[in-house]
């Protein structure tokens, strides 16, 4: 092993750029771990000085595409994404951020958000974020807010969920002509390593008797080919800019998913960056492996209710309660329809997620409901709920 710097170590591998980067972030770009807290062999990045981070940015700066893999629910992965985005942007070269977490039909909403014409809550409602992606928005919020502050374009990469849901049920052959026009025309099924990897995943997961590996495979292919095709379309339209792609590690590891399919369409320089935590060490997984210290989002306050998101009528109906439920203790009943939480009017499930996004356990939250009576219609009621 040849020591290149306090941060980077060369690993013998068939990938010439394969490096291991130890990013020990404690919180986003402010506080960091000290060397005394770690194994002597572990190198610590002092984010406050940005010295070692600059080394990574220097390595990535000339790539046309940088893929940064994520475990969707790990906050430290998203903090690392933001640190790299910030470092590349501050070099002064134009960049854009491609996101798996937004679907292609909602590109106009992302554009309006960056332009300042759409608020954050409007963006979440109009992109149907909580119905289509569901992961805690706070994981991505620092990235989106930075992009808005700096005027960095956000690119919706993913295919519409309606398409992939249909393919999961009936395969590509079940799509209508109109739906088929929305999927990539080029789909590569010849990568044996990719197929074997997906076969292992399929066999490990519980499934019904009617589960079809072919349908599962076609969904994965559509995700990877669809995001690659969208990325290449943007690259061709913006030849002087760099694209930073944020996607799940399964879509970028070993370059099998999106990267290989981008390269097939448009040979460009690229790097893959991803976390090496919680998986066997293999330098072939990516060009750069990150080993971040876990960082948890603050816990939000919960009402302790189960919701009927398909309920008809005003508000969102309470279907039941958790074992520990501040809502039940406050007097809510099954069948009550929540119409307001704090100062947020509730018309759909997304409104509840938005209303509670920055709440805390133990906080007192006013909640308005409609309760149907046997005689006389619905009665409006208000409660003070102690969030759990």
C-alpha positions in Angstrom: 0.0 0.0 0.0 1.4 3.4 -1.0 0.4 6.2 1.4 -0.6 9.2 -0.7 -1.8 11.6 2.0 -3.3 11.6 5.5 -6.6 10.9 3.9 -6.2 8.7 0.8 -4.6 5.3 0.5 -4.0 3.4 -2.7 -5.6 0.0 -2.9 -4.3 -2.6 -5.4 -7.3 -3.2 -7.6 -8.3 -3.4 -11.3 -9.9 0.0 -10.8 -7.1 2.6 -11.2 -8.9 5.2 -9.2 -10.1 3.0 -6.3 -9.4 4.9 -3.1 -10.7 4.6 0.4 -11.8 7.9 2.0 -12.5 8.0 5.7 -15.0 10.7 6.4 -15.8 10.7 10.1 -18.6 13.4 10.1 -20.2 14.0 13.5 -22.6 16.6 12.2 -22.9 18.5 8.9 -19.7 20.4 8.2 -19.5 21.9 11.7 -18.4 19.5 14.5 -16.1 16.6 13.8 -14.6 13.6 15.6 -11.1 14.0 17.0 -8.4 11.5 16.3 -8.5 10.4 19.9 -12.0 9.0 19.4 -11.0 6.5 16.7 -8.8 3.6 16.0 -5.2 4.7 15.4 -5.4 3.4 11.8 -8.4 5.5 11.0 -7.8 8.8 9.3 -10.2 11.6 10.4 -11.4 14.4 8.2 -11.4 17.8 9.9 -14.3 19.3 8.0 -13.8 22.6 9.6 -10.5 23.1 7.8 -11.8 21.5 4.6 -8.2 20.4 3.9 -8.7 16.8 3.2 -12.2 17.3 1.7 -10.5 19.5 -0.9 -8.4 16.5 -1.9 -11.5 14.5 -2.8 -13.0 17.5 -4.6 -9.8 17.9 -6.6 -10.1 14.2 -7.7 -13.8 14.6 -8.7 -13.6 18.1 -10.3 -12.8 16.9 -13.9 -15.4 14.2 -14.0 -18.4 14.9 -16.2 -20.6 12.8 -13.9 -20.2 12.1 -10.2 -22.4 9.3 -8.8 -22.8 9.5 -5.0 -24.6 6.5 -3.7 -26.8 6.6 -0.6 -28.6 4.4 1.8 -31.8 6.3 1.6 -32.5 6.5 5.4 -28.9 7.3 6.5 -28.5 11.0 7.3 -24.7 10.8 7.2 -24.8 9.7 3.6 -26.8 12.8 2.7 -24.4 15.0 4.7 -21.5 13.6 2.7 -23.4 14.3 -0.5 -24.0 17.9 0.5 -20.3 18.3 1.4 -19.2 17.1 -2.0 -21.9 19.2 -3.8 -20.8 22.3 -1.9 -17.1 21.6 -2.6 -17.7 21.1 -6.4 -20.0 24.1 -6.6 -17.5 26.4 -4.8 -14.9 25.7 -7.5 -17.0 27.8 -9.8 -17.8 25.2 -12.5 -21.5 24.9 -13.3 -23.2 21.8 -11.8 -26.6 20.2 -11.5 -27.9 17.6 -9.1 -29.8 14.6 -10.4 -32.1 13.0 -7.8 -33.6 9.5 -7.7 -36.0 10.7 -5.1 -38.1 12.8 -7.6 -39.9 11.4 -10.6 -39.6 12.9 -14.1 -43.1 14.3 -14.5 -42.4 16.7 -11.7 -39.4 18.5 -13.3 -41.4 21.7 -13.6 -42.0 21.8 -9.8 -38.2 21.4 -9.1 -37.5 24.2 -11.6 -40.1 26.4 -9.9 -38.6 25.6 -6.4 -35.1 26.6 -7.5 -36.4 29.8 -9.1 -38.2 30.7 -5.9 -41.6 30.4 -7.3 -42.6 27.4 -5.2 -42.2 27.1 -1.5 -40.8 24.0 0.2 -44.2 22.8 1.4 -45.7 23.5 -2.1 -42.9 21.4 -3.6 -43.6 18.5 -1.3 -47.3 18.6 -2.1 -47.1 19.1 -5.8 -44.4 16.4 -6.4 -46.4 14.0 -4.2 -43.2 13.4 -2.3 -44.6 11.6 0.7 -46.8 9.3 -1.5 -44.1 8.5 -4.0 -40.8 8.5 -2.0 -41.9 8.4 1.6 -38.4 8.7 3.2 -38.1 11.5 5.8 -37.8 14.7 3.8 -35.4 16.1 6.4 -32.8 13.7 5.1 -32.7 15.6 1.8 -33.7 19.1 3.0 -30.2 20.5 3.5 -29.3 19.5 -0.1 -32.5 21.0 -1.6 -32.1 24.2 0.4 -28.5 24.6 -0.6 -29.4 24.1 -4.3 -32.1 26.7 -4.0 -29.8 29.2 -2.2 -27.1 28.8 -4.9 -29.4 28.4 -7.9 -28.2 24.9 -8.7 -30.6 23.0 -11.0 -32.3 19.9 -9.6 -33.0 17.1 -12.1 -35.8 14.6 -11.5 -34.3 11.3 -12.7 -36.8 8.6 -11.8 -39.6 7.2 -14.0 -43.2 7.7 -12.9 -44.2 5.2 -10.2 -47.3 4.3 -12.2 -45.1 2.8 -14.8 -42.9 0.7 -12.5 -45.9 -0.4 -10.5 -47.6 -1.7 -13.7 -44.4 -3.5 -14.8 -44.0 -5.1 -11.4 -47.5 -6.5 -11.8 -47.6 -7.5 -15.5 -44.2 -6.8 -17.0 -43.2 -4.4 -19.8 -45.5 -6.2 -22.2 -48.5 -5.1 -20.1 -47.8 -1.4 -20.7 -50.1 0.6 -23.0 -48.7 2.3 -26.1 -48.9 5.6 -24.3 -47.0 4.2 -21.3 -44.4 2.4 -23.5 -43.6 5.8 -25.0 -42.4 7.0 -21.6 -39.8 4.2 -21.0 -36.3 4.0 -22.5 -36.1 2.5 -26.0 -32.6 1.0 -25.1 -32.7 -1.7 -22.4 -29.5 -3.8 -21.9 -30.3 -7.2 -20.5 -26.9 -8.8 -21.3 -24.9 -7.9 -18.1 -24.6 -11.3 -16.4 -23.1 -9.9 -13.2 -26.1 -7.4 -12.9 -28.6 -10.3 -13.5 -26.9 -12.5 -11.0 -26.9 -9.8 -8.4 -30.6 -9.1 -8.9 -31.4 -12.8 -8.8 -29.7 -13.0 -5.3 -31.7 -10.1 -4.1 -35.0 -11.5 -5.4 -34.4 -14.9 -3.8 -33.6 -13.3 -0.4 -36.8 -11.3 -0.1 -40.2 -12.6 1.0 -42.6 -12.8 -1.9 -46.0 -14.1 -2.9 -46.5 -17.3 -4.9 -47.2 -15.2 -8.0 -43.9 -13.2 -7.8 -42.1 -13.1 -11.1 -38.3 -12.6 -11.3 -38.7 -11.4 -14.8 -41.1 -8.6 -13.7 -38.8 -7.7 -10.8 -35.8 -7.6 -13.2 -37.7 -5.4 -15.7 -38.6 -2.9 -12.9 -34.9 -2.7 -11.9 -33.9 -2.3 -15.6 -36.4 0.5 -16.1 -35.2 2.3 -13.0 -31.6 2.2 -14.1 -32.1 2.7 -17.8 -34.7 5.5 -17.1 -32.4 7.4 -14.8 -29.5 6.9 -17.2 -31.4 8.1 -20.2 -32.7 11.2 -18.3 -29.1 12.0 -17.1 -27.7 11.7 -20.6 -30.4 13.9 -22.0 -29.4 16.6 -19.5 -25.7 16.1 -20.2 -26.2 16.6 -24.0 -28.3 19.7 -23.4 -25.7 21.2 -21.0 -22.3 20.2 -22.4 -20.3 22.6 -20.2 -21.8 21.4 -16.9 -21.1 18.6 -14.4 -23.9 16.4 -13.2 -23.9 15.0 -9.6 -26.3 12.0 -9.4 -27.7 11.1 -6.0 -29.2 7.6 -6.0 -29.3 4.4 -3.9 -26.1 2.4 -3.7 -27.8 -0.5 -5.5 -28.1 1.7 -8.6 -24.4 2.7 -8.6 -22.2 0.1 -6.9 -19.7 -1.7 -9.2 -20.9 0.7 -11.9 -23.5 -1.9 -13.0 -26.7 0.2 -12.7 -26.9 3.8 -13.8 -23.2 4.5 -14.6 -22.7 1.7 -17.1 -26.0 2.7 -18.9 -24.9 6.4 -19.0 -21.6 5.4 -20.5 -23.3 3.2 -23.1 -25.2 6.2 -24.3 -22.6 8.9 -23.9 -18.9 8.0 -23.1 -17.9 10.5 -20.4 -15.5 10.7 -17.5 -17.2 9.6 -14.3 -16.6 8.5 -10.7 -18.7 6.5 -8.2 -18.6 7.5 -4.6 -20.5 5.6 -1.9 -20.5 4.5 1.7 -18.6 1.3 2.5 -20.4 0.8 5.9 -22.6 -2.2 6.6 -21.1 -4.2 3.7 -18.0 -6.3 3.2 -15.0 -4.3 2.2 -14.5 -4.5 -1.6 -12.5 -1.7 -3.3 -14.1 -2.7 -6.6 -17.5 -1.4 -5.4 -16.7 2.2 -6.2 -14.0 4.6 -7.1 -14.2 6.2 -3.6 -15.5 4.5 -0.5 -16.7 6.6 2.5 -16.9 5.4 6.1 -18.9 8.0 7.9 -19.8 8.0 11.5 -23.6 7.4 11.9 -25.6 10.6 12.3 -29.3 10.4 13.3 -31.9 13.0 12.6 -33.6 14.5 15.6 -36.7 12.4 16.6 -39.9 14.0 15.6 -43.1 14.1 17.7 -45.7 11.4 17.0 -49.4 11.5 17.6 -49.6 7.7 17.9 -52.4 7.3 15.3 -52.9 4.9 12.4 -54.5 6.7 9.5 -56.9 5.7 6.7 -55.2 7.5 3.8 -57.9 6.3 1.4 -60.8 7.8 3.5 -63.3 10.0 1.7 -64.5 13.3 2.9 -62.8 16.2 4.6 -59.5 15.6 6.4 -57.8 12.3 7.1 -59.5 9.7 9.2 -58.1 8.0 12.3 -58.2 4.3 11.8 -56.7 3.2 15.1 -54.0 4.0 17.7 -50.5 2.9 18.7 -49.9 1.3 22.0 -48.5 4.5 23.3 -50.7 7.3 21.9 -50.9 10.9 23.0 -53.9 11.3 20.6 -56.0 8.6 22.3 -55.0 10.0 25.8 -56.2 13.4 24.6 -59.6 12.0 23.6 -59.5 11.3 19.9 -61.5 8.3 18.7 -61.3 6.0 15.7 -63.3 7.5 12.9 -62.4 11.1 13.8 -61.2 13.1 10.8 -58.2 15.3 11.4 -58.7 18.7 9.7 -55.9 20.7 11.2 -52.6 20.2 13.1 -51.3 23.4 14.6 -51.8 26.0 11.8 -51.6 23.5 9.0 -54.9 22.6 7.3 -55.1 18.8 6.7 -56.5 17.6 3.4 -54.2 14.7 2.7 -51.6 12.4 4.3 -48.8 14.8 3.1 -50.2 17.6 5.1 -49.8 15.5 8.3 -46.2 14.8 7.5 -45.6 18.5 6.8 -47.3 19.6 10.0 -45.2 17.3 12.2 -41.9 17.6 10.3 -40.2 19.8 12.8 -42.1 18.8 15.9 -40.5 17.3 19.0 -41.5 14.5 21.5 -43.3 16.1 24.5 -44.5 19.1 22.5 -48.1 20.1 23.0 -49.8 20.2 19.6 -53.4 21.6 19.0 -55.3 19.2 16.7 -58.8 19.9 15.2 -61.0 17.0 14.1 -64.5 16.4 12.8 -66.4 13.7 14.7 -69.5 12.1 13.0 -72.5 12.0 15.2 -75.4 9.6 15.0 -77.7 12.7 14.6 -76.8 16.1 13.4 -73.8 15.5 11.1 -70.2 16.1 12.0 -69.1 18.0 15.1 -65.9 20.0 15.1 -63.7 19.3 18.2 -60.2 20.6 19.3 -57.7 18.7 21.4 -54.2 19.4 22.9 -52.1 16.3 22.1 -48.8 15.6 23.9 -46.6 14.2 21.1 -44.8 11.0 21.9 
